């Protein structure tokens, strides 16, 4: 799987082909997806909540909580609620978020992944 680049100008297919590929990667090849859609939705809602908070507060107050998503994913992985592929997805995205605009692109990309995941 190619690394995620949270830049829709560099990857014009970020919200389409790239999101679809990651939805398939996270779900896996089996009959039953390795990550329940409720878990995926819960993490998306956390990202959405952080984005909404960034609209009202200074981004420097929000960024540490964006980075904290990695520990939440690690915990969920330890409880077998998410897959290693989902952990990779989240870690790659969180690592690239340094600004409010990057958080917005992450949110939009994650939204696209959730949409394709639900359609799978």
Buried (B, 14 or more C-beta within 10 A) or exposed (E): EEEBBBEBEEBEEBBEEBBBBBBBBBBEEEEEBBBEEEBBBBBBEBBBEBBEBBEEEEBEEBBEBBEEBBEBBBEBBEEEBBBEBBBBBBBBBBEBBEEBEBBBBBBBBBBBBBEBBEEE
